[in-house]
């Protein structure tokens, strides 16, 4: 009998429990809308086993889930129980995506693309002799924190490279309308990961529910990463025409010690190990959907719309 796994997925306004076949590329079997109680069955022959898994989770989680009803994806277009609440369906229409021009292809960006442009702009402020001397000595000119951040993004970008051979897609320096960027957007069978690289050489890092302390100084890394992932999920879901699961990740580089004092929704990891940690999550996307999301996410035009409908301020 095929083993099944369960995985909870949350974004603002949505909470779902996915039941997948066990394994790194586990096929989706069913999913529960925790707010309505509707179970959508993708693989009918595993219905009984999937429902057992769902009921076990509902009993052990302590969450209040309405009485379960089952919606089967079969030839009939009517749900199994007419009284069941409506289940969101893939959108019939998605926004128009213009042809991809070379200058709009974010797949061409190197790790640290956003910070690299800032560093180069800053170098222009120095006179020619200083720039030549820096070039000869292979020194970068500019703000120390910016150069350190650039190095951190480049390190994480290098560690992500092995995932490409496994069919994963990786984008770097994804520009946002605010003028900032997402350090890395990684797309694979478990979903999409928005990765923030944080370079703190030799630091001691403590992670709480809502705050991260670096050498006892607090930073809002958790809240910022959650918000970034939530907006990304909304954006990609709209442009892909189906719900896209997005997971926030904070990847620390150079930290001497990382202590998890709590278990926040954000995944906090050692950036050096990122290529082994991300694939360990259960699969939620087929290879076709990974490719479809990548076709959308690599287009600069899509990200120019991020946050236009958002109500929460930065």
C-alpha positions, 0 to 999 in steps of 0.5 A, a space after each residue: 500500500 502506498 504511504 501517504 504524507 500530510 502537509 499544512 499550507 497557509 497564506 493569509 485567508 487560506 489554510 489547506 492540508 495537502 495529502 501526497 504520496 510519500 517520496 521526494 516527488 510525491 503525487 498529490 492525492 487530495 487536499 482539505 480546505 480547513 476553512 470550509 471542510 471540503 476535501 478535493 479528491 485528486 486520485 479516487 483510488 486513494 480516497 479512503 486512505 486519504 480521508 483517514 489521514 485527514 481525520 487523524 490530522 484534524 483530531 491531533 491538530 486541535 484546529 476547528 475544521 467544519 464537517 468534512 464533505 468530499 468533492 471528487 474530480 470525476 466526469 460529473 461536474 457536480 460535487 458529491 454533496 450539492 450542499 457543500 460550500 463552493 471550492 475555488 477552481 482554476 481561473 478561466 482567465 489570467 492576465 495577458 503576458 506579453 512576449 518575453 524580451 531578452 531584457 525582461 528575462 529575469 533568468 539572466 540575472 546573476 546572484 546579487 544582481 540588485 546589489 551589484 547595480 547599487 555597488 556599480 552606481 556607487 563606484 562612479 562617485 569615485 575619481 578615475 584614479 581611485 577606481 583604477 587602483 581598486 580594479 588593479 588591487 581587485 577591491 570593491 568600492 562602496 558601503 561595507 554593509 552593501 558589499 557584505 550583503 552582495 557577497 552573501 547573496 552570491 554565496 547562497 546563489 552558488 549553493 542553489 546551483 545544484 538544484 537546477 540539475 534536479 529540474 528546479 528553477 532559480 531566479 536571482 535579484 527579482 526586482 519589485 516596484 518599491 525599488 527593492 528586490 527578492 534575493 532568490 526565487 526558487 521553484 521546485 516540486 515542494 512549491 516556490 521559495 522566496 529566499 532572503 540571504 542574510 550575511 552576518 559573519 561570525 554572528 550568533 543568531 537567535 530565532 523567535 516567533 516574530 523576531 530574529 536577534 543577531 548578536 542580541 540586536 533584533 531585526 524584523 526578518 520574520 515578518 518581512 519574509 512572511 509578507 514578501 512570500 504572501 504577496 508573491 503567492 497572490 501575484 503568482 496565483 493570479 498570473 498562473 491561474 491556480 493556487 501557487 504555494 510560496 514558502 518564505 526562507 531566511 538563509 544566514 551566511 557566515 553565522 557562527 551559531 543559529 538557535 531556533 527559540 521558536 518555530 516560526 512560519 518562516 524557514 530559517 536555515 544555514 545558507 550553506 545547506 540550502 540545496 539539501 534542505 529545500 528538496 526535503 519538503 513534500 512535493 506539491 507541484 507537478 513538473 509541468 506546473 513547475 515549468 508553468 510557474 517559471 515561465 511566469 516568474 521569469 518575466 519582469 512584467 509580472 513583478 511590476 504588478 506586485 502589491 497593486 492590489 495589496 491593502 497592507 502597507 510596507 
